[in-house]
Amino acid sequence: MRNKYSVFSLIKNALSYHENWQRAWKDPAPKKEYDAVIVGGGGHGLATAYYLAKKHNMNNIAVVEKGWIGGGNTGRNTTIIRSNYLWDASAGLYDHALKIWEGLSQELNYNVMFSQRGVMNLAHNLQDVRDLKRRTHANRLNGIDAVYLSTEEVKKFCPIINTSPDIRYPVLGGTLQRRAGTARHDAVAWGYARGADAMGVDIIQNCEVKGIKRNGDSVEGIETTKGFIKTKKIGVVAAGHSSVIANMAGLRLPLESKPLQALVSEPVKPIIDTVVMSNAVHAYVSQSDKGELVIGAGTDDYVSYTQKGSHQIVEGTLNAILELYPIFSRMRMLRQWGGIVDICPDASPILSKTSIKGLYFNCGWGTGGFKATPGSGDLFAHTIANDEPHKLNAAFNLNRFVSGDLVDEHGAAAVAH
Amino acid sequence: MFLINCPYCGERDQQEFKAGGEAHIERPKQPTELSDDEWAEYLFMRKNIKGVQFERWNHAHGCRKWFNMVRDTSNDEIKAIYKMGEKPPAQ
């Protein structure tokens, strides 16, 4: 029986010096066989397991994770959540996720600290202005809240931005999605893990997949560092390492894995109460509840699995940040890190069946997967349980690279990829 | 970030170079006869190896020449560099 988190449980546990909290999830050894196995214990994988158990009554399932849950890109992103994508298919996908985010803390009985503080995207040249206006209209036609802001309105919404016309890339306007915002990334993984575990899902950490056993055109199970696990359905949610798993199964994917960096400053008092993103100069900034500035940089252009990234990428981002926010000129940066992002040629994800029966891939989220975590899990669970995609992820199939029906968010999205 | 030994200019900072993706993907000899699957394979599908990978690089801010590189993508260690048209070293 899973104890509910509430103010009463907090008081009760305070009386015993917080030493008797129930474990949020078990640490089981793998069984011999499961109805389905999810490879990858990040937010997307754990959400997939959660919805498989909750909505599709698949409780005899496992999540295998080579490290610890939430230790990959779930714990490395800049926690931005928004759904202001240009194309209809993307708008449907990301807004589905945003709608789940709005009730997620209640649903999971776990505070994911979802904060709808708004996301503002800046325009720095006339083409940006045209693109952002076009996207604003497209968003509104899809029922997604979006407004276009003049330079004065940008300044009013976020007063610390330098809107002087004589900077190298002056702010000519911007868009604002008020329903967008941030969430606590670790809490998302932990909340889904706790929820899935309560419904009988085995979360197996320190268990690396070493091989995929096939029998002709269908899967039979996975070889792991904790032994062979028999299963008829494998959902791979391995982000930057998707190609590694695909190569084990003899499947080809259109992905390239590259390092994407982020960094945080020393904590300071509240100074920026929204998320500001700039595509043209490549600078994103928000402030965490601890007071750190959370800054997203760009990807390196070469394939690498090193989780490091190049110094000049960070330098370029900080140059842009300093021009836009002169007030940050004496801030010191505390930590910098990289995550490996799997990028599709059209910068849209793959949530799809494959040519191998029982093998499903959820990958290609590139630089922007965190925002989609709940929706991705929900739709991928639907795809695995029914062996058919949901109508919201039908466009994100692997076959689009054969048919040519791409969802080309490269350049159309609110950020550069 | 690492140093790259350009076969024409010598050792330079990686910032001067542009990565050109997987090497030795042969352009189809008869494009008109290619099926959709074969086009997808040529245009989009990539090995994306974690480990030793063959790549093309361009010295974009230098001699602007293309060349090939063998690099371990798990630690960014460069194993070999050879010119376009040369045979790849045996692994």
Contacts between the chains, C-beta under 8 A, distances in Angstrom:
chain1	res1	chain2	res2	distance
A	241	B	50	7.0
A	243	B	46	7.5
A	243	B	47	7.3
A	243	B	48	3.7
A	243	B	49	7.5
A	243	B	50	7.6
A	244	B	50	5.1
A	247	B	47	7.4
A	247	B	49	7.5
A	252	B	41	6.9
A	252	B	45	4.1
A	252	B	46	7.9
A	253	B	45	6.9
A	253	B	46	7.5
A	253	B	48	7.1
A	254	B	40	7.7
A	254	B	44	3.7
A	254	B	45	5.4
A	254	B	46	6.5
A	255	B	46	6.6
A	255	B	48	5.4
A	256	B	21	7.1
A	256	B	46	5.8
A	256	B	48	5.5
A	257	B	48	5.6
A	257	B	50	7.6
A	257	B	73	7.8
A	300	B	19	7.9
A	301	B	18	6.5
A	301	B	19	4.6
A	302	B	19	3.5
A	302	B	55	7.3
A	302	B	71	8.0
A	303	B	19	7.5
A	303	B	21	7.8
A	303	B	48	6.2
A	303	B	49	7.8
A	303	B	53	6.5
A	303	B	55	7.3
A	303	B	73	5.2
A	304	B	73	5.2
A	304	B	76	5.8
A	305	B	50	4.7
A	305	B	73	5.3
A	305	B	74	5.1
A	306	B	73	7.7
A	306	B	74	7.0
A	306	B	75	6.3
A	306	B	76	5.5
A	308	B	76	7.7
A	309	B	1	8.0
A	310	B	1	4.0
A	310	B	14	6.8
A	310	B	15	7.3
A	311	B	1	5.2
A	312	B	1	7.0
A	312	B	15	5.2
A	342	B	48	7.9
A	345	B	43	7.7
A	345	B	44	5.3
A	401	B	40	4.7
A	401	B	43	7.6
A	401	B	44	4.4
A	401	B	45	7.4
A	402	B	36	4.9
A	402	B	37	5.7
A	402	B	39	7.6
A	402	B	40	4.2
A	403	B	36	6.9
A	404	B	36	7.7
